[in-house]
């Protein structure tokens, strides 16, 4: 879902949404790793 949100924001403002999207994706990846490992 975060990617979808980032895309919606991306239509409004580019770099901020990019940074936000990457930050969310990174945080999600890390939390998933914590759950799996």
MARBAGU-948711 format. One record per residue: residue number from 1; residue in three letters; x, y, z of N, C-alpha, C, O in turn. Coordinates in nm, 3 decimals. Atoms other than C-alpha are relative to their C-alpha. Layout:
> seq  type  n_c1  n_c2  n_c3  ca_c1  ca_c2  ca_c3  c_c1  c_c2  c_c3  o_c1  o_c2  o_c3
> NUM  ala  X  Y  Z  X  Y  Z  X  Y  Z  X  Y  Z
...
% end
This chain:
> seq  type  n_c1  n_c2  n_c3  ca_c1  ca_c2  ca_c3  c_c1  c_c2  c_c3  o_c1  o_c2  o_c3
> 1  unk  0.079  -0.122  0.000  0.000  0.000  0.000  0.084  0.129  0.000  0.049  0.224  -0.070
> 2  unk  -0.079  -0.124  -0.004  0.272  0.260  0.080  0.040  0.049  -0.138  0.042  0.170  -0.164
> 3  unk  -0.040  -0.040  0.135  0.385  0.254  -0.283  -0.114  0.072  -0.069  -0.093  0.170  -0.141
> 4  unk  0.117  -0.062  0.061  0.032  0.341  -0.390  -0.017  0.142  0.052  -0.047  0.234  -0.025
> 5  unk  0.010  -0.133  -0.059  0.024  0.634  -0.149  0.107  0.091  -0.059  0.079  0.206  -0.093
> 6  unk  -0.111  -0.078  0.053  0.364  0.752  -0.273  -0.031  0.043  -0.143  0.001  0.155  -0.182
> 7  unk  0.035  -0.033  0.138  0.237  0.740  -0.632  -0.102  0.113  -0.003  -0.091  0.204  -0.084
> 8  unk  0.101  -0.106  -0.006  -0.065  0.952  -0.541  0.064  0.134  0.031  0.032  0.235  -0.031
> 9  unk  -0.068  -0.124  -0.038  0.159  1.210  -0.374  0.091  0.045  -0.114  0.107  0.165  -0.138
> 10  unk  -0.096  -0.029  0.106  0.406  1.188  -0.662  -0.060  0.089  -0.108  0.010  0.171  -0.167
> 11  unk  0.066  -0.083  0.100  0.151  1.344  -0.896  0.002  0.146  0.042  0.004  0.235  -0.042
> 12  unk  0.000  -0.136  -0.051  0.153  1.650  -0.672  0.141  0.056  0.007  0.168  0.163  -0.047
> 13  unk  -0.138  -0.047  -0.016  0.523  1.682  -0.582  0.098  -0.116  -0.015  0.081  -0.221  0.047
> 14  unk  -0.089  0.110  0.038  0.810  1.475  -0.717  0.096  -0.047  0.107  0.080  -0.157  0.161
> 15  unk  -0.110  0.048  -0.083  1.117  1.461  -0.496  -0.043  -0.033  0.142  0.004  -0.131  0.199
> 16  unk  0.046  0.026  -0.137  0.939  1.482  -0.161  -0.067  -0.136  0.006  -0.039  -0.215  0.097
> 17  unk  0.070  0.129  0.004  0.715  1.189  -0.254  0.099  -0.113  -0.021  0.085  -0.220  0.039
> 18  unk  -0.103  0.102  0.023  1.015  0.996  -0.383  0.070  -0.037  0.130  0.083  -0.154  0.165
> 19  unk  -0.071  0.023  -0.127  1.200  1.039  -0.057  -0.091  -0.069  0.100  -0.051  -0.165  0.165
> 20  unk  0.096  0.058  -0.094  0.891  0.962  0.147  -0.027  -0.145  -0.035  -0.027  -0.232  0.052
> 21  unk  0.028  0.136  0.044  0.812  0.654  -0.060  0.115  -0.095  0.031  0.094  -0.206  0.078
> 22  unk  -0.117  0.084  -0.027  1.165  0.521  -0.029  0.013  -0.025  0.150  0.045  -0.136  0.193
> 23  unk  -0.010  0.014  -0.145  1.164  0.585  0.346  -0.101  -0.101  0.051  -0.068  -0.187  0.133
> 24  unk  0.106  0.094  -0.042  0.834  0.400  0.390  0.036  -0.140  -0.044  0.026  -0.235  0.034
> 25  unk  -0.035  0.132  0.053  0.948  0.113  0.168  0.112  -0.062  0.082  0.109  -0.181  0.114
> 26  unk  -0.113  0.048  -0.077  1.272  0.084  0.360  -0.046  -0.045  0.139  -0.007  -0.152  0.186
> 27  unk  0.050  0.033  -0.134  1.095  0.087  0.697  -0.082  -0.128  -0.004  -0.071  -0.213  0.084
> 28  unk  0.084  0.119  0.012  0.847  -0.174  0.576  0.087  -0.123  -0.020  0.065  -0.227  0.042
> 29  unk  -0.091  0.111  0.025  1.125  -0.397  0.443  0.065  -0.045  0.130  0.071  -0.165  0.160
> 30  unk  -0.069  0.033  -0.125  1.308  -0.379  0.775  -0.094  -0.067  0.097  -0.056  -0.164  0.163
> 31  unk  0.094  0.061  -0.094  0.997  -0.458  0.977  -0.037  -0.140  -0.046  -0.055  -0.230  0.036
> 32  unk  0.030  0.134  0.051  0.918  -0.752  0.747  0.116  -0.095  0.028  0.094  -0.211  0.064
> 33  unk  -0.117  0.082  -0.029  1.273  -0.880  0.787  -0.002  -0.042  0.146  0.029  -0.157  0.178
> 34  unk  0.007  0.030  -0.142  1.228  -0.860  1.162  -0.102  -0.109  0.027  -0.080  -0.196  0.111
> 35  unk  0.106  0.100  -0.021  0.908  -1.065  1.138  0.045  -0.135  -0.053  0.027  -0.238  0.013
> 36  unk  -0.039  0.126  0.064  1.051  -1.327  0.901  0.119  -0.063  0.073  0.118  -0.183  0.101
> 37  unk  -0.120  0.050  -0.068  1.391  -1.359  1.073  -0.028  -0.004  0.150  0.060  -0.043  0.228
% end
